[in-house]
Amino acid sequence: MRFGPVPLGEAEGAILAHSLRLGGQVLRKGAMIGPAQVAGLQAAGLTEVVVARLDPGDLHEDAAAAAVAAVLLPDPAGQGLRVTPASTGRVNLHATGPGVLRVDAPAIRAFNGVNPMITLACLPPYARLAAGDMVATVKIIAYGVPGADLARACALLGPALARAAPVHATATLIETRLGATPPPKGRTALAGRLARLGLTLGPRVVVAHERQALAQALRDATGDIVLVLTASATSDPEDVGPAALRAAGGEVVQFGIPVDPGNLLFLGRLGQKPVIGLPGCARSPALNGADFVLERVACGVSVTPGDLAALGVGGLLKEIASRPRPRTL
């Protein structure tokens, strides 16, 4: 692509590089210059104009953006995303429903490394999505790019983005008590979290903060996901919550995650049901480690110990004002 000033006599068929005001009208940058535009520029007293001219083999910005979108989103319905028409070298991708975002980060890094004029920006992996959320934007920075570069970049990209939709419909929250029934604050916060993903919270279940009572409640739980919120913080793998899950015949996959607030979370399963032992900070609607785990589990995303270990990068979250023991005193 060639870029720079040219005499008006050579401007026809080129792309206007900068917007110009001609009397009461604005000739927008990116417009193709035809005979009418040349006449208007001459009438305004201009003798030259800054333009971009595509070379053989170049693709116009809109055609290039649309080509990237076609590679990135070959199956919009299957990938749970929709794409906007290309305009000014840009195409946006939006979620068609709730879920979390699957991202092939190595493919996107490789794509962005081919030509700095060919770009793709997206939300972080496993970002929570609502219907209509913008997930990514493709932007061709120049007015045109070499077709060979575009082909090479797209070959590295593939369908690198997809929405993982919720695969569960219901959840049971089991709360334990030491004395009086706990206030509904934690349940209210969890109901809001689940509603964002289209899940329904079942009837309230409150049992004594004791291993056998909690184990029976775990066996009786009817929700697709079982959540446990204990009256006292779970401070050891042998504490009431994890011990009750094992007593019920379940398995503790991991106790503790590198996210703060939210360290005191445990993840397990009882038969085919995922079980999440929630940290005390889950009583607050503020972002915490429980959000990262619950959102993935709700959307059927595998959560391994390695996945949990990776949460440490970006795992230092904003302090929750109501936290009993702040990080700094």
C-alpha positions as CSV (number, residue, x, y, z in Angstrom):
1,M,0.0,0.0,0.0
2,R,1.2,3.5,-0.9
3,F,0.4,6.4,1.4
4,G,0.9,10.1,1.0
5,P,-0.1,13.3,-0.8
6,V,-1.0,13.2,-4.5
7,P,-2.2,15.9,-6.9
8,L,-6.0,16.0,-7.3
9,G,-5.6,14.7,-10.9
10,E,-4.2,11.5,-9.6
11,A,-6.6,11.0,-6.6
12,E,-9.5,9.3,-8.3
13,G,-9.8,5.7,-7.2
14,A,-7.7,6.2,-4.1
15,I,-8.8,6.1,-0.4
16,L,-9.1,9.4,1.4
17,A,-6.6,9.3,4.3
18,H,-8.0,12.1,6.5
19,S,-11.5,13.6,6.9
20,L,-12.0,16.9,5.1
21,R,-14.7,19.5,5.6
22,L,-16.0,20.8,2.2
23,G,-18.4,23.7,2.9
24,G,-21.2,22.2,4.9
25,Q,-20.3,18.6,4.2
26,V,-17.6,16.3,5.6
27,L,-15.8,13.9,3.4
28,R,-14.9,11.1,5.7
29,K,-11.6,9.4,5.9
30,G,-11.6,6.0,4.3
31,A,-14.0,7.1,1.5
32,M,-13.2,6.1,-2.0
33,I,-12.5,9.2,-4.1
34,G,-14.6,9.3,-7.2
35,P,-15.2,12.1,-9.8
36,A,-17.7,13.8,-7.5
37,Q,-15.3,13.9,-4.7
38,V,-12.5,15.2,-6.9
39,A,-14.8,18.0,-8.1
40,G,-15.7,18.9,-4.5
41,L,-12.1,19.1,-3.5
42,Q,-11.3,21.3,-6.5
43,A,-14.2,23.6,-5.7
44,A,-12.8,23.9,-2.2
45,G,-9.5,25.2,-3.6
46,L,-7.4,22.1,-2.9
47,T,-4.7,21.0,-5.3
48,E,-3.6,17.9,-3.5
49,V,-4.9,15.4,-1.0
50,V,-3.4,12.7,1.2
51,V,-4.5,9.2,0.1
52,A,-3.9,5.5,0.5
53,R,-3.6,3.4,-2.7
54,L,-3.7,-0.3,-2.6
55,D,-1.0,-2.2,-4.5
56,P,-1.7,-5.4,-6.4
57,G,-2.3,-8.2,-3.9
58,D,-3.4,-5.8,-1.1
59,L,-6.8,-6.2,0.5
60,H,-9.0,-3.3,1.6
61,E,-9.4,-3.0,5.4
62,D,-13.0,-4.1,5.4
63,A,-12.4,-7.1,3.2
64,A,-9.4,-8.1,5.4
65,A,-11.4,-7.7,8.6
66,A,-14.2,-9.8,7.2
67,A,-11.7,-12.5,6.1
68,V,-10.3,-12.7,9.6
69,A,-13.8,-13.0,11.1
70,A,-14.7,-15.8,8.7
71,V,-11.6,-17.8,9.9
72,L,-12.1,-16.9,13.5
73,L,-15.8,-17.8,13.5
74,P,-16.6,-20.5,11.0
75,D,-19.5,-21.8,13.0
76,P,-21.1,-18.8,14.8
77,A,-24.0,-20.8,16.3
78,G,-21.8,-23.7,17.5
79,Q,-19.3,-21.2,18.9
80,G,-22.0,-19.2,20.7
81,L,-20.9,-15.9,19.1
82,R,-22.1,-13.5,16.5
83,V,-20.2,-11.1,14.2
84,T,-20.9,-7.6,13.0
85,P,-20.4,-6.4,9.5
86,A,-17.0,-5.0,8.7
87,S,-16.7,-1.2,8.9
88,T,-13.7,1.0,9.0
89,G,-11.5,-2.1,9.1
90,R,-13.2,-3.4,12.2
91,V,-15.4,-6.4,13.0
92,N,-16.7,-7.1,16.5
93,L,-17.7,-10.4,18.0
94,H,-20.5,-10.6,20.6
95,A,-21.8,-13.4,22.9
96,T,-25.2,-14.8,22.0
97,G,-25.9,-15.9,25.6
98,P,-24.3,-16.3,29.0
99,G,-21.2,-18.4,29.6
100,V,-17.5,-18.1,29.8
101,L,-15.0,-17.4,27.0
102,R,-12.7,-20.1,25.7
103,V,-9.6,-18.6,24.2
104,D,-6.7,-20.2,22.2
105,A,-4.2,-17.7,23.5
106,P,-1.1,-19.1,21.6
107,A,-3.0,-18.9,18.3
108,I,-4.0,-15.3,18.9
109,R,-0.5,-14.4,19.9
110,A,0.9,-16.0,16.7
111,F,-1.8,-14.2,14.6
112,N,-0.9,-10.8,16.1
113,G,2.8,-11.4,15.4
114,V,2.5,-11.5,11.6
115,N,1.8,-7.9,10.8
116,P,1.1,-5.1,13.3
117,M,-1.5,-3.8,11.0
118,I,-3.5,-7.0,11.4
119,T,-4.9,-7.2,15.0
120,L,-7.2,-9.1,17.2
121,A,-8.0,-8.1,20.8
122,C,-10.3,-10.2,23.0
123,L,-11.4,-10.7,26.6
124,P,-9.2,-12.8,29.0
125,P,-9.7,-16.6,28.9
126,Y,-12.8,-17.7,30.9
127,A,-14.2,-14.2,31.2
128,R,-17.8,-14.4,32.3
129,L,-20.2,-13.4,29.5
130,A,-23.8,-12.2,29.2
131,A,-25.8,-12.1,26.1
132,G,-24.7,-9.2,23.9
133,D,-21.3,-8.7,25.6
134,M,-18.5,-7.8,23.2
135,V,-16.0,-10.6,23.2
136,A,-13.4,-9.5,20.7
137,T,-12.6,-7.0,18.0
138,V,-10.7,-7.5,14.8
139,K,-9.1,-4.3,13.6
140,I,-7.1,-3.7,10.4
141,I,-5.1,-0.6,11.3
142,A,-4.1,0.5,7.8
143,Y,-6.5,1.1,4.9
144,G,-5.2,-2.1,3.3
145,V,-2.8,-4.9,4.0
146,P,-0.9,-7.4,1.9
147,G,-3.0,-10.4,1.1
148,A,-0.1,-12.7,1.7
149,D,0.3,-11.5,5.3
150,L,-3.3,-11.8,5.9
151,A,-3.3,-15.4,4.6
152,R,-0.3,-16.3,6.8
153,A,-1.9,-14.7,9.9
154,C,-5.3,-16.5,9.3
155,A,-3.5,-19.8,8.9
156,L,-2.1,-19.4,12.4
157,L,-5.5,-18.4,13.9
158,G,-8.3,-20.8,13.2
159,P,-11.5,-20.8,15.4
160,A,-9.6,-19.4,18.4
161,L,-12.7,-18.2,20.3
162,A,-15.9,-19.8,21.6
163,R,-18.4,-19.3,24.3
164,A,-18.8,-22.2,26.7
165,A,-22.5,-22.0,27.7
166,P,-23.9,-23.2,31.0
167,V,-24.5,-27.0,31.1
168,H,-26.1,-27.1,34.5
169,A,-29.5,-25.7,35.4
170,T,-29.8,-25.9,39.1
171,A,-27.7,-25.7,42.3
172,T,-28.1,-26.6,45.9
173,L,-26.5,-24.4,48.6
174,I,-25.9,-26.1,51.9
175,E,-25.2,-23.8,54.8
176,T,-24.0,-24.9,58.2
177,R,-24.8,-23.2,61.5
178,L,-23.2,-22.8,64.8
179,G,-26.2,-22.0,67.0
180,A,-28.7,-19.7,65.2
181,T,-29.6,-20.0,61.5
182,P,-27.2,-17.8,59.5
183,P,-28.5,-14.6,57.9
184,P,-29.5,-14.9,54.2
185,K,-26.7,-12.7,53.0
186,G,-24.6,-15.5,51.6
187,R,-27.5,-17.2,49.9
188,T,-28.6,-13.9,48.3
189,A,-25.1,-13.3,46.9
190,L,-24.9,-16.8,45.5
191,A,-28.3,-16.6,43.9
192,G,-27.1,-13.5,42.1
193,R,-24.0,-15.3,40.8
194,L,-26.0,-18.2,39.6
195,A,-28.7,-16.1,38.0
196,R,-26.1,-14.4,35.8
197,L,-25.4,-17.8,34.3
198,G,-29.1,-18.8,34.1
199,L,-29.0,-21.3,37.0
200,T,-31.7,-21.6,39.6
201,L,-30.9,-21.9,43.3
202,G,-32.9,-24.6,45.0
203,P,-34.7,-24.4,48.4
204,R,-32.7,-23.3,51.4
205,V,-30.8,-26.1,53.3
206,V,-29.2,-25.3,56.7
207,V,-27.7,-28.1,58.8
208,A,-25.5,-28.2,62.0
209,H,-21.8,-27.5,61.5
210,E,-21.0,-31.2,62.0
211,R,-19.5,-33.7,59.6
212,Q,-22.3,-36.3,59.6
213,A,-25.1,-33.8,59.3
214,L,-23.3,-32.1,56.3
215,A,-22.5,-35.5,54.7
216,Q,-26.2,-36.4,54.8
217,A,-27.2,-33.1,53.3
218,L,-24.7,-33.6,50.5
219,R,-26.2,-37.0,49.7
220,D,-29.7,-35.5,49.7
221,A,-28.8,-32.5,47.5
222,T,-30.9,-32.4,44.3
223,G,-29.1,-29.6,42.4
224,D,-26.9,-30.2,39.5
225,I,-24.1,-28.4,41.4
226,V,-23.7,-28.6,45.2
227,L,-22.3,-25.6,47.0
228,V,-21.2,-25.6,50.7
229,L,-21.0,-22.5,52.8
230,T,-19.9,-23.3,56.3
231,A,-20.5,-21.3,59.4
232,S,-16.8,-21.4,60.3
233,A,-14.0,-20.9,57.7
234,T,-12.7,-24.2,56.3
235,S,-9.1,-24.0,57.4
236,D,-7.7,-27.5,56.7
237,P,-8.3,-30.5,54.3
238,E,-9.6,-32.4,57.3
239,D,-12.0,-29.7,58.4
240,V,-15.8,-30.2,58.5
241,G,-16.5,-29.4,54.8
242,P,-14.0,-31.6,53.1
243,A,-14.3,-34.3,55.7
244,A,-18.1,-34.4,55.1
245,L,-17.7,-34.7,51.4
246,R,-15.5,-37.7,51.8
247,A,-17.9,-39.2,54.4
248,A,-20.7,-38.8,51.9
249,G,-18.7,-41.0,49.4
250,G,-17.3,-38.1,47.4
251,E,-13.8,-36.9,46.5
252,V,-11.9,-33.7,47.3
253,V,-10.0,-32.7,44.2
254,Q,-8.2,-29.8,45.8
255,F,-8.3,-27.7,48.9
256,G,-7.1,-24.1,48.7
257,I,-6.6,-21.9,45.6
258,P,-4.1,-19.1,44.8
259,V,-6.7,-16.4,44.6
260,D,-7.2,-13.7,47.3
261,P,-9.9,-13.2,48.5
262,G,-11.0,-16.8,48.0
263,N,-8.1,-18.9,49.2
264,L,-10.2,-21.2,51.4
265,L,-12.2,-22.9,48.6
266,F,-12.3,-26.7,48.0
267,L,-13.4,-28.4,44.9
268,G,-14.6,-32.0,44.7
269,R,-17.3,-34.3,43.3
270,L,-20.0,-36.6,44.6
271,G,-20.7,-39.1,41.9
272,Q,-21.2,-37.0,38.8
273,K,-22.0,-33.8,40.7
274,P,-19.4,-31.1,41.2
275,V,-19.1,-29.9,44.8
276,I,-17.7,-26.5,45.6
277,G,-16.8,-25.6,49.2
278,L,-17.1,-21.9,49.2
279,P,-14.9,-19.4,51.0
280,G,-16.4,-17.0,53.5
281,C,-15.9,-14.1,51.0
282,A,-18.6,-15.7,48.8
283,R,-21.1,-14.1,51.1
284,S,-20.2,-10.8,49.4
285,P,-21.2,-10.0,45.8
286,A,-17.7,-8.7,45.2
287,L,-15.4,-10.6,42.8
288,N,-13.5,-13.4,44.6
289,G,-11.9,-16.8,43.8
290,A,-15.3,-18.6,44.1
291,D,-16.5,-16.7,41.0
292,F,-13.6,-18.1,38.8
293,V,-14.3,-21.7,39.9
294,L,-18.1,-21.6,39.9
295,E,-18.4,-20.0,36.5
296,R,-16.2,-22.6,34.9
297,V,-17.9,-25.5,36.6
298,A,-21.4,-24.2,35.7
299,C,-20.3,-24.1,32.0
300,G,-18.9,-27.6,32.0
301,V,-15.3,-26.5,31.8
302,S,-12.8,-28.9,33.3
303,V,-11.0,-27.5,36.3
304,T,-7.9,-29.4,37.2
305,P,-5.3,-28.7,39.9
306,G,-3.1,-27.2,37.1
307,D,-6.0,-24.9,36.1
308,L,-6.4,-23.8,39.7
309,A,-2.6,-23.2,40.1
310,A,-2.8,-20.9,37.0
311,L,-5.3,-18.7,38.7
312,G,-2.5,-17.2,40.8
313,V,-1.5,-14.9,37.9
314,G,-4.2,-12.2,38.2
315,G,-5.4,-13.8,41.4
316,L,-4.8,-10.8,43.7
317,L,-8.2,-9.2,43.7
318,K,-9.6,-6.1,45.3
319,E,-10.0,-6.4,49.0
320,I,-13.6,-6.9,50.3
321,A,-14.5,-4.2,52.8
322,S,-16.4,-6.6,55.0
323,R,-13.6,-9.1,55.3
324,P,-13.0,-10.1,59.0
325,R,-9.2,-10.3,58.6
326,P,-7.9,-7.9,55.9
327,R,-4.6,-8.6,54.2
328,T,-3.1,-5.4,55.8
329,L,-4.0,-4.1,59.3
